[in-house]
Amino acid sequence: MMQPQDKIYVAGHNGMVGSAIVRKLRQLGFNNLLLRTSKELDLRNQALVKEFFASEKPDYVFGAAAKVGGILANDQYRAEFLYDNLMIQSNLIHHSHLNGVKKLLFLGSSCIYPKIAPQPIKEEYLLTGLLEPTNEPYAIAKIAGIKMCDAYRSQYGCNFISAMPCNLYGPNDNYDLNTSHVIPALLRKFHEAKVNGSPTVTVWGSGKPLREFMHVDDLADACLFLMERFDEPGFVNVGTGEELSIAKLAGLISRVTGFTGAIEFDSSKPDGTPRKILDTGRIIQMGWRTQISLERGLKTVYGTWSVATTI
């Protein structure tokens, strides 16, 4: 059990996931936090990570640092997504072991699963089929992270655990259309269309793929829950258990942003995996469930972002 005086390192604290974990920790009275920006500590640099862990000696580590992006970014920057993520997670896991970290939580993504998998996707479906080609490098890196945590647990007795969330959205998301995930990309597209009086918004793909979306504050809550309740090899799915098509998501975001024009779908663009919903039975049996509905979450996120944006 983490104690208020414990030194907790949140890797990637400026990102969407890391910042949500920091908010949750502070809300619960954990204020002895180690926080470093990527400029202050390049987690790809083994020498710098070695020096940081040796000098700071964190008790607990949340591994939320990663190079992330949507379909376009994953496909365009394949080498960077593989190299950066392998280096970041390897340095975090290895030096957590060398410096006696009590517990580490490694965070991955639902893209680790085969492109064509039985639905809902159970944890045991990992490595049972081919990956989605567009995000294969990222998925391979995250699979390696899971296996690395298990290997260090097996060989050294490290209490390193892994969690795999579904698609996320929330505060501090990335709204760059070249590198963002689907929800921030659509929020920006529909917002700009409304502001500019555009008659239509074009959405990538056919609109048919089914996806599951979770507010990042729910994930942060799950991360602390798992840090205190889960001590086993393997990993745990974290999701809402609800899915909707990209077409329905676009319609919901159209309403949330107040866009009143038409929605068109560009079927020449890739759809990605046709369906992806996680089986969350394992974490539900432990006693955890999501709290934030998609519509409520989108309204909150859009209200905050649209006020702050200069677009």
Secondary structure, DSSP 4 states (H G I P E B T S, - for coil): ---TTS-EEEETTTSHHHHHHHHHHHHTT---EE---TTT--TT-HHHHHHHHHHH--SEEEE-------HHHHHHTHHHHHHHHHHHHHHHHHHHHHTT-SEEEEE--GGGS-SS--SSBPGGGTTSSPPPGGGHHHHHHHHHHHHHHHHHHHHH---EEEEEE-EEE-TT----TTT--HHHHHHHHHHHHHHHT-SEEEEES-S--EE-EEEHHHHHHHHHHHHHH---SSEEEE--S--EEHHHHHHHHHHHHT--SEEEEETTS---SSB--B--HHHHHHT------HHHHHHHHHHHHHHH---
